[in-house]
Amino acid sequence: MQIKLLLISWLLIGRVSGETIQYFDGEKSLKYIKEQCDLGPRFPGSPGHKLAIEYYKNHFKPLADQLIIFNETILHPYRNDSLYLSNILARFNVDVQNRILLLAHWDTREVADMDPIVENQKTPILGANDGASGVSILMVLGQLFKQNPLINLGIDILLVDGEDMGKSGDSDNWGLGTKEFAKNIPSPRPRFAICVDMVGDKELSLPIEQYSYIQAPELVLDVWNFAESLGYTQFKKEIGRAILDDHRVLYLHSGIPSINIIDFDYPNKSENYWHTLEDTPDKCSAESLGVVGTVILNYVYKLDGMF
């Protein structure tokens, strides 16, 4: 049952009417979704996985002050062999102590286990929304941070691998790349993290994910109230379901307050494309990507004190 949240009087960010709002290009973000999907499924060990690593490196290397590739070898959770993961970290304003982390998982699911057609359920998915959408927003943000450098904030953009390896009811084998990253977070550590996942839905609706409200309630309300001040009704001030995603794994393994911006009902409560072969670029929306990207972009610059 969803619970309506009361407005809290001690909002950290007020309305921004009359202030300059920076533009986020949702069409460019959608283009990056298509480019990632053109590489094919991107689960660890696949040809698309290797191609995607080079694709992300080529994108972020000319943008970031520092690009770190964390190559990890771990035991596969369900097979007796090794699993090779790559977490990709693009850092902006490396020497600034006051830092925040923006993250999204880039791997895709190896099986379409939720597909209604049984014959499809062992086929890898393209992961347009579940994988590419969050990354596409971070790719555009990286370009904007390069074009309009932040002054007082350091930003770490993390593309995390191995999020989507788990099975239903098995809480230990989701977010495998994030678990590894939590062991070796570069200093200075971020004071909080915002995860973006499944944000390209054409019927975008963003209730507050439960773990986010438990882990970082002030940050959640700050972001959702900021979105409201921009006029974006897609950010719903109501508690949604609890989703075991990278933000939860990061918090449990590092203590960093972490929230998730996610629309898990894809495309709605009656129909499902999540973990099916229907998770393709044509199901994604430049408008939705623009909403989420605009909120994050302007929230970051608001914190930086530029406006």
VMD Tcl script that draws the C-alpha trace (Angstrom):
set ca {
  {0.00 0.00 0.00}
  {1.41 3.40 -0.96}
  {1.71 5.99 1.77}
  {1.43 9.69 1.00}
  {4.35 11.65 2.44}
  {3.81 14.83 4.41}
  {5.68 17.88 3.21}
  {8.55 18.63 5.54}
  {9.14 22.24 6.55}
  {12.93 22.06 6.64}
  {13.42 21.65 2.89}
  {17.03 22.02 1.89}
  {16.18 23.40 -1.55}
  {13.35 25.75 -2.32}
  {11.65 26.72 -5.50}
  {13.81 27.81 -8.38}
  {11.39 30.11 -10.21}
  {13.24 32.93 -11.91}
  {16.53 31.04 -11.95}
  {18.33 29.68 -14.97}
  {17.57 26.03 -15.71}
  {20.22 24.15 -17.64}
  {19.04 22.15 -20.62}
  {19.40 18.37 -20.75}
  {19.09 16.75 -24.19}
  {16.75 13.78 -23.88}
  {17.07 13.01 -27.59}
  {20.82 12.61 -27.21}
  {20.24 10.34 -24.24}
  {17.85 8.21 -26.33}
  {20.50 8.05 -29.06}
  {22.95 6.63 -26.53}
  {20.41 3.98 -25.55}
  {20.18 2.90 -29.18}
  {23.96 2.83 -29.56}
  {24.37 0.61 -26.49}
  {21.68 -1.78 -27.70}
  {23.34 -1.92 -31.12}
  {26.25 -3.62 -29.34}
  {23.92 -6.48 -28.42}
  {23.23 -7.98 -24.99}
  {25.92 -6.83 -22.50}
  {26.00 -9.47 -19.81}
  {29.45 -10.49 -18.48}
  {31.25 -12.79 -20.90}
  {29.22 -11.78 -23.96}
  {30.70 -10.13 -27.08}
  {28.57 -7.07 -26.38}
  {30.05 -6.79 -22.90}
  {33.56 -6.38 -24.31}
  {32.39 -3.92 -26.95}
  {30.55 -1.84 -24.36}
  {33.65 -1.42 -22.19}
  {35.49 0.17 -25.11}
  {32.42 2.24 -26.00}
  {32.21 3.71 -22.49}
  {35.97 4.29 -22.27}
  {35.96 6.16 -25.57}
  {33.06 8.30 -24.39}
  {34.32 9.28 -20.94}
  {38.09 9.46 -21.44}
  {38.06 12.89 -23.15}
  {35.52 14.22 -20.64}
  {36.70 13.21 -17.17}
  {39.66 14.49 -15.19}
  {40.37 10.89 -14.27}
  {39.04 7.62 -15.69}
  {39.53 4.43 -13.68}
  {38.60 0.95 -14.88}
  {38.21 -1.52 -12.03}
  {38.60 -5.01 -13.51}
  {37.34 -7.60 -11.05}
  {37.51 -11.39 -11.14}
  {35.07 -13.17 -8.87}
  {33.48 -16.60 -8.69}
  {30.36 -16.87 -10.79}
  {27.37 -17.03 -8.40}
  {25.78 -20.04 -10.12}
  {28.57 -21.77 -12.04}
  {31.94 -23.12 -10.99}
  {33.97 -20.68 -13.06}
  {35.27 -17.12 -12.99}
  {33.23 -14.02 -13.69}
  {34.97 -10.96 -15.12}
  {33.45 -7.59 -14.28}
  {34.48 -4.04 -15.15}
  {33.36 -1.03 -13.14}
  {34.04 2.25 -14.93}
  {34.58 5.42 -12.86}
  {34.79 8.88 -14.44}
  {35.90 11.55 -11.93}
  {35.41 15.30 -12.22}
  {37.20 17.78 -9.91}
  {39.31 15.02 -8.44}
  {40.88 17.13 -5.67}
  {37.62 18.53 -4.32}
  {36.71 17.00 -0.97}
  {32.96 17.66 -1.23}
  {31.88 14.89 -3.63}
  {28.77 13.09 -4.78}
  {28.42 9.84 -6.71}
  {26.08 9.28 -9.66}
  {25.77 5.65 -10.69}
  {23.94 3.26 -13.00}
  {24.48 -0.38 -13.91}
  {25.53 -1.04 -17.49}
  {25.28 -4.82 -17.69}
  {22.17 -6.54 -19.04}
  {20.37 -9.71 -18.01}
  {21.54 -12.98 -19.53}
  {18.04 -14.47 -19.57}
  {14.59 -13.05 -20.31}
  {13.17 -14.93 -17.35}
  {10.03 -12.74 -17.10}
  {9.09 -13.07 -20.75}
  {5.53 -14.39 -21.17}
  {6.68 -16.65 -24.02}
  {8.39 -19.65 -22.42}
  {10.65 -20.23 -25.42}
  {12.15 -16.75 -24.93}
  {13.04 -17.14 -21.28}
  {16.62 -18.36 -21.81}
  {17.41 -15.63 -24.34}
  {19.50 -12.57 -23.31}
  {17.75 -9.20 -23.25}
  {18.89 -5.97 -24.91}
  {18.27 -3.95 -21.76}
  {17.25 -0.64 -23.32}
  {15.55 0.58 -20.16}
  {17.04 -1.87 -17.65}
  {20.70 -1.03 -18.19}
  {21.11 1.48 -21.00}
  {18.71 4.21 -19.84}
  {20.50 5.16 -16.64}
  {23.87 4.98 -18.36}
  {22.64 7.17 -21.22}
  {21.74 9.93 -18.75}
  {25.17 9.73 -17.12}
  {26.81 9.91 -20.54}
  {25.06 13.21 -21.30}
  {25.80 14.53 -17.81}
  {29.49 13.79 -18.29}
  {29.50 15.95 -21.41}
  {27.76 18.80 -19.58}
  {30.15 18.65 -16.62}
  {33.00 18.95 -19.11}
  {31.40 21.90 -20.94}
  {30.36 23.75 -17.76}
  {32.83 22.75 -15.03}
  {31.60 22.58 -11.45}
  {33.31 24.84 -8.93}
  {32.65 23.54 -5.43}
  {31.62 19.94 -6.05}
  {33.48 16.87 -7.15}
  {31.44 14.38 -9.17}
  {32.10 10.69 -9.58}
  {30.16 8.95 -12.36}
  {30.14 5.17 -11.89}
  {29.01 2.66 -14.49}
  {28.74 -0.51 -12.46}
  {28.85 -4.05 -13.80}
  {27.26 -7.29 -12.60}
  {24.05 -5.84 -11.19}
  {21.68 -8.18 -12.97}
  {23.12 -11.64 -12.20}
  {20.80 -12.59 -9.36}
  {17.76 -14.82 -9.21}
  {14.40 -14.21 -7.60}
  {14.57 -14.77 -3.85}
  {18.39 -14.72 -3.85}
  {19.36 -11.37 -2.33}
  {23.11 -12.08 -2.22}
  {23.80 -12.14 -5.95}
  {22.46 -8.81 -7.12}
  {24.78 -5.82 -7.35}
  {27.98 -7.90 -7.58}
  {29.98 -5.11 -9.19}
  {28.86 -2.63 -6.55}
  {30.01 -4.97 -3.79}
  {33.48 -4.98 -5.35}
  {33.51 -1.23 -5.83}
  {32.58 -0.70 -2.17}
  {35.86 -2.36 -1.17}
  {38.00 0.17 -3.06}
  {36.21 3.51 -3.18}
  {38.75 6.21 -4.06}
  {39.32 9.11 -1.70}
  {37.80 11.54 -1.10}
  {34.69 9.39 -0.66}
  {31.34 10.76 -1.83}
  {29.04 12.01 0.89}
  {26.00 10.54 -0.87}
  {25.02 8.66 -4.04}
  {22.18 8.88 -6.54}
  {21.47 5.78 -8.63}
  {19.45 5.95 -11.87}
  {17.88 2.77 -13.22}
  {14.93 2.12 -15.53}
  {14.22 5.79 -16.21}
  {13.36 5.68 -19.92}
  {9.79 4.42 -19.53}
  {7.29 6.20 -21.81}
  {4.78 6.16 -18.93}
  {7.25 7.59 -16.45}
  {6.16 7.52 -12.81}
  {8.72 7.85 -10.03}
  {7.46 7.12 -6.53}
  {10.01 7.13 -3.73}
  {11.70 3.74 -3.53}
  {11.46 2.38 0.04}
  {15.13 1.63 0.72}
  {16.02 5.12 -0.49}
  {13.71 6.68 2.08}
  {15.12 4.43 4.81}
  {18.75 5.11 3.88}
  {18.66 8.82 3.09}
  {15.27 10.44 3.83}
  {16.50 14.04 3.74}
  {18.20 13.51 0.39}
  {15.10 11.84 -1.06}
  {12.82 14.67 -0.04}
  {15.33 17.24 -1.23}
  {15.48 15.71 -4.72}
  {11.73 15.09 -5.00}
  {10.89 18.59 -3.79}
  {13.41 20.01 -6.22}
  {11.77 18.07 -9.06}
  {8.41 19.46 -7.96}
  {9.84 22.99 -8.03}
  {10.76 22.40 -11.68}
  {7.18 21.31 -12.40}
  {7.86 17.61 -12.94}
  {4.87 15.68 -11.67}
  {6.49 12.36 -12.64}
  {8.30 12.47 -9.28}
  {5.59 11.21 -6.93}
  {5.69 12.05 -3.22}
  {4.54 8.61 -2.19}
  {6.37 5.51 -1.06}
  {6.72 2.82 -3.71}
  {8.09 -0.69 -3.39}
  {11.47 -1.69 -1.97}
  {13.87 -2.63 -4.79}
  {17.17 -4.42 -4.22}
  {19.32 -2.35 -6.55}
  {22.86 -0.95 -6.55}
  {21.90 1.87 -4.18}
  {20.95 -0.70 -1.52}
  {24.10 -2.76 -2.04}
  {26.31 0.34 -1.93}
  {24.75 1.51 1.32}
  {25.03 -1.89 3.00}
  {28.67 -2.37 1.97}
  {30.01 1.17 2.32}
  {27.63 3.12 4.56}
  {27.26 5.85 1.92}
  {23.71 7.27 1.98}
  {22.26 6.22 -1.37}
  {18.98 6.69 -3.19}
  {17.47 5.29 -6.37}
  {15.47 7.03 -9.08}
  {13.54 4.20 -10.72}
  {10.25 3.43 -12.43}
  {9.89 -0.28 -11.79}
  {6.43 -0.56 -13.38}
  {7.63 -0.82 -16.98}
  {5.55 0.34 -18.75}
  {2.74 0.22 -16.15}
  {1.16 -1.95 -13.47}
  {-0.78 -3.99 -16.04}
  {1.96 -4.75 -18.57}
  {5.60 -5.75 -18.10}
  {8.67 -5.36 -20.32}
  {11.17 -5.84 -17.46}
  {13.43 -8.87 -18.01}
  {11.67 -9.65 -21.28}
  {12.66 -9.42 -24.94}
  {10.40 -6.35 -25.17}
  {12.96 -4.19 -23.34}
  {14.05 -2.47 -26.56}
  {14.82 1.17 -27.51}
  {11.40 1.76 -29.09}
  {9.90 1.37 -25.61}
  {11.95 4.32 -24.30}
  {11.16 8.02 -24.36}
  {13.39 11.04 -24.91}
  {10.89 13.07 -22.86}
  {11.24 10.78 -19.83}
  {15.02 10.78 -20.10}
  {14.90 14.56 -20.32}
  {12.85 14.82 -17.14}
  {15.23 12.72 -15.06}
  {18.34 14.21 -16.63}
  {17.13 17.78 -16.10}
  {16.38 17.16 -12.43}
  {19.76 15.57 -11.70}
  {21.70 18.14 -13.76}
  {20.13 21.15 -12.13}
  {20.18 19.61 -8.68}
  {23.94 19.12 -8.98}
  {24.53 22.70 -10.12}
  {22.22 23.98 -7.40}
  {24.38 22.22 -4.83}
  {27.46 23.61 -6.50}
  {26.13 27.10 -5.89}
  {26.44 28.32 -9.46}
  {22.90 29.67 -9.68}
}
mol new
graphics top color blue
foreach p $ca { graphics top sphere $p radius 0.5 }
foreach p [lrange $ca 0 end-1] q [lrange $ca 1 end] { graphics top cylinder $p $q radius 0.2 }
display resetview
